[in-house]
């Protein structure tokens, strides 16, 4: 039994004299370039604060605008993009990947946009995916807490 969890990003990256940067306060989007940008922005803000200027609100504003995870629908997107590992067996995932072999894109998103392609060859899998994608878009919090 596997429990699937997702750590949601912090909304306010500054508390007192503590400034959170990079993936310490969020998920994937802050890796590499995002982490570098966070560090750069944080250092600028800290330097201003040490010189008596209030800049933490600027950093917070930047943080909230710079990353998709701060948008209201981000959690729904994350859940909708990764339903395959929650819904499908390894054999079903192999079948899905074979349908999209040679195409460029995120398979989960291609599946969501091309469900009819799956319906033709595997109607039962089509129904499972359709139901899972609909559920992910309407109940993301509940889906994230469920066990696989």
FIROMI-501153 format. One record per residue: residue in three letters; x negated, y, z of N, C-alpha, C, CB in turn. Coordinates in steps of 0.2 Angstrom, whole numbers, plus 2048, in hexadecimal, padded with zeros to 3 digits. Atoms other than C-alpha are relative to their C-alpha. Glycine has a CB too. Example, Ala and Ser with C-alpha at 12.3 -4.5 7.8 and 13.67 -1.06 7.14 Angstrom:
2
Ala7FC7FA8007C27EA8277FC806800805800806;Ser8047FA7FF7BC7FB8248048058037FE8027F9;
***
This chain:
148
Unk7FC7FA8008008008007FC806800805800806;Unk8047FA8017F98117FB8058068017FD8007F9;Unk7FC7FA7FE7FF8218027FD8067FB800802807;Unk8027FA8057FE8307F58018078038037FF7F9;Unk7FF7FA7FD7FB8417FC7FD8057FC7FD800807;Unk8037FA8037F78527F57FF8068058048027FA;Unk8017FA7FC7EF8607FF8028067FC7F9800803;Unk7FE7FA8037F88707FB7FB805801807802802;Unk8057FA7FF7ED8807F98028048057FF8047FA;Unk7FE7FA7FB7EC88D8078028067FC7FA801804;Unk7FD7FA8047F689C8027FC807802807801802;Unk8047FA7FD7EB8A980D7F97FD801804803806;Unk8068037FF7D98A580B7FB8048057FC8007F9;Unk8047FC7FB7D38B28188048008077FF8077FE;Unk7FD8007F97D78B082B7FA8038058027F9802;Unk8057FC7FC7CD8BD8367FA8017FC7FF7FC806;Unk8068008047BB8BB8317FE7FA7FC7FB801805;Unk8018068047BD8AB8288038017F98037FA804;Unk7FE8008077BE8AB8157FF7F97FD7FC8067FC;Unk8008068037C289B80C7FE8017F98067FC801;Unk8028008077BA8987FB8017F97FD7F98037FF;Unk8008068037BB88B7EE8057FA8027F97FD800;Unk7FB8057FF7C387A7F08007FE8087FD7F97FD;Unk7FE8017F97C287B8038078028027FB805804;Unk7F97FE7FF7D38848028057FE7FA800807800;Unk7FB8028067DA87C7F27FE7FA7FD8008067FB;Unk8028068037D986E7E67FD8027F98077FC7FE;Unk8048008067D286B7D57FE8077FC8027FC7FB;Unk8017FA8047D387C7CD7FA8048028068057FF;Unk8057FC7FD7C68837D97F97FD7FF801801807;Unk8078038017B88777D47FC8037FA8017F87FE;Unk8057FD8057A987D7CA8018077FF8007FC7FA;Unk8007F98017AD88D7C28048048058038017F9;Unk7FC7FD7FB7BB8917CE7FD8018078067FB801;Unk8038007FA7B088D7DD7FB8067FF7FC7FA802;Unk8047FA8017A38997D68038078007FC7FF7F9;Unk7FC7FA8007B08A67D38028028078068007FB;Unk7FE7FF7F97B68A47E57FA8038048037FA803;Unk8067FE7FC7A58A67EC7FE8077FE7FA7FB7FF;Unk8027F98027A18B57E28058058038008017F8;Unk7FB7FB7FE7B28BE7E67FF8008088077FD7FE;Unk8008007F87B08B87F97FA8048027FF7F9802;Unk8067FD7FE79E8BF7FA8018087FF7FA7FE7FC;Unk7FE7F98017A48D07F38048028058038017F9;Unk7FC7FE7FB7B28D07FF7FD8018078067FC800;Unk8048007FA7A78CC80E7FC8068017FC7F9801;Unk8057FA80079A8D98098048068027FC8007FA;Unk7FC7FA7FF7A88E68088028018088068017FB;Unk7FE8007F97AF8E18197FB8028058037F9802;Unk8067FF7FC79E8E18217FE8088007FA7FC7FE;Unk8027F980179C8F381B8068058027FE8027F9;Unk7FA7FD7FD7AD8F88238068017FB7FE807802;Unk7FB7FF8057B88F78138057FA8017FD8017F9;Unk7FB8068007C88EC8148007FD7F9807803802;Unk7FF8048067C68E08068037F98007F98007FD;Unk7FD8078007CD8D080C8078007FC8017FE807;Unk7FA8008047DE8D58057FF7FF7F9804806802;Unk8028018077D68D77F47FE7F97FE7FA8057FE;Unk8028078027CE8C67F58067FB8007FB7FD806;Unk7FA8038007DF8BF7FA8048017FA804801807;Unk7FD7FF8067E78C77EC7FD7FC7FA8018087FE;Unk8038048057DA8C07E08017F98007F8802800;Unk7FE8077FF7DC8AF7E78067FE7FE7FF7FE808;Unk7F98028027EE8AF7E58028017F8805804804;Unk7FF7FF8077ED8B57D37FB7FB7FB7FF8077FE;Unk8058038047DE8AB7CD8017F97FF7F9800804;Unk7FF8078007E48997CF8077FE7FF7FD7FC806;Unk7F98028017F38907C88047FD8068007FB7FA;Unk7FD8037FA7F68877D98038058047FA7FD804;Unk7FC7FB7FC7FD8977E08068027FD7FC806801;Unk7FA7FF80380B8977D48067FC8038007FF7F8;Unk7FB8047FD81C8917DA8017F97FD807804800;Unk7FE80680381E8837CE7FA7FB7FF8028017F9;Unk80680480080C87C7D08017F98027FA803803;Unk7FF8067FD81186E7DB8047FB7FB803800807;Unk7FC80480581E8687CF7FC7FE7FA8068047FD;Unk8058018058118697C17FB7FA8027FC8067FD;Unk8048057FD80585E7CB8037FA8007FD802806;Unk7FC8068008128517CE8027FE7FA806801805;Unk7FE8028068188517BD7FB7FE7FB8048067FC;Unk80680280480784F7B57FD7FA8027FB806800;Unk8038077FE8028407BF8057FB8027FC802806;Unk7FB8057FE8128357C07FD7F97FE8068017FD;Unk8028068038098277B67FE7FB8067FB8007FB;Unk8028057FB8008207C58057FF8067FA804804;Unk7FA8017FB8108217D08057FC7FD803807802;Unk7FB80380381B8197C37FF7FA7FD8038057FC;Unk80280580581280D7B87FB7FB8037FD8037FA;Unk8058057FE8097FD7BA7FA8017FB8037F87FE;Unk8067FF8047F77FC7B28027FE7F97FA7FB803;Unk7FF8028077FE7F27A38048067FD8047FA800;Unk7FC7FB80380B8007A07FC8067FE806802805;Unk8047FA8027FE80E7A17FB7FE7FA7FB801807;Unk8048028067F38047958048017FA7FE7F9801;Unk7FB7FF8068028047898018077FE8077FC802;Unk7FF7F980180581678B7FA8037FD802804807;Unk8067FE8037F381A7887FF7FE7F97FA7FE804;Unk8018038077F380F7788048047FB8027F9800;Unk7FC7FC80580181A7717FD8077FF807801804;Unk8037F98017F782A7737F98007FF801804806;Unk8078018017E682376F7FE8047FA7FE7F87FE;Unk8037FC8057DC82F7648038078008027FD7F9;Unk7FD7F97FF7E783E7697FC804805808800801;Unk8037FC7FB7E084C7728058038057FB8067FD;Unk7FB7FD7FB7E98527828007FC8068078007FD;Unk7FF8047FA7EE84D7938067FB7FF802805806;Unk7FB8068017F783C7928068018037FD7FA801;Unk7F97FF7FD80484079F8048057FD7FE802807;Unk7FC7FB8038098507978027FE7F97FC8067FF;Unk7FE8038068098477868067FC8007FA7FD7FC;Unk7FB8057FF81483A78D8078048017FF7FC806;Unk7FA7FC7FF8208477948038037FA7FF805805;Unk7FD7FD80682284F7838027FB7FB7FB8057FE;Unk7FF80580582383F7798037FA8037F97FE7FD;Unk7FD8057FD82E8347838037FB7FB805802806;Unk7FD80480583782E7747FC7FB7FC8038057FA;Unk80580580382782676D8007FA8047F9803800;Unk8018067FC82781B77C8077FC8007FF802808;Unk7F980380083A81877B8017FA7FB8058057FF;Unk80080580683880F76A7FD7F98027FD8037FA;Unk8038067FF82C8027708017FD8077F9801800;Unk7FF8037F98308007838058048047F9801804;Unk7FB7FC7FD8418077888008008078077FD7FD;Unk8008007F983F80179A7FB8058037FF7F9802;Unk8057FB7FE82F80B79C8028077FF7F97FE7FC;Unk7FE7F980183781A7948058028058048007F9;Unk7FB7FF7FA8458197A17FD8028068057FB801;Unk8047FF7FA8398187AF7FC8068007FB7FA801;Unk8047FA80182E8267A88058068017FC8007FA;Unk7FB7FB80083D8317A58038028078067FF7FB;Unk7FE7FF7F984482F7B67FB8028058037F9803;Unk8067FE7FC8338317BE7FE8087FF7FA7FC7FF;Unk8017F98028308417B58058058027FF8017F8;Unk7FA7FC7FD8418487B98008018078077FD7FE;Unk8008007F983F8447CB7FA8048027FF7F9803;Unk8067FC7FE82E84C7CC8018077FF7FA7FE7FB;Unk7FF7F980183485C7C58068038058038017F9;Unk7FB7FE7FC84385C7D17FF7FF8088077FD7FF;Unk8018027F983C8547E17F87FF8018037FA802;Unk8078018008298577E17FD7FF8077FC8067FD;Unk8028017F98278587F48017F9802803806805;Unk7FE8077FE8308487F77FC7FB7FD8077FF7FF;Unk80480580482783F7E97F88008038008027F9;Unk8078007FE8168447F07FF7FD8077FD807801;Unk8008037FA81A83D8018017F8800805803805;Unk7FF80780081F82C7FB7FA7FC7FF8057FF7FA;Unk80580480181581D7FB8017FD7F98007FA805;Unk8008038068108147EB8037F98007F98007FC;
***
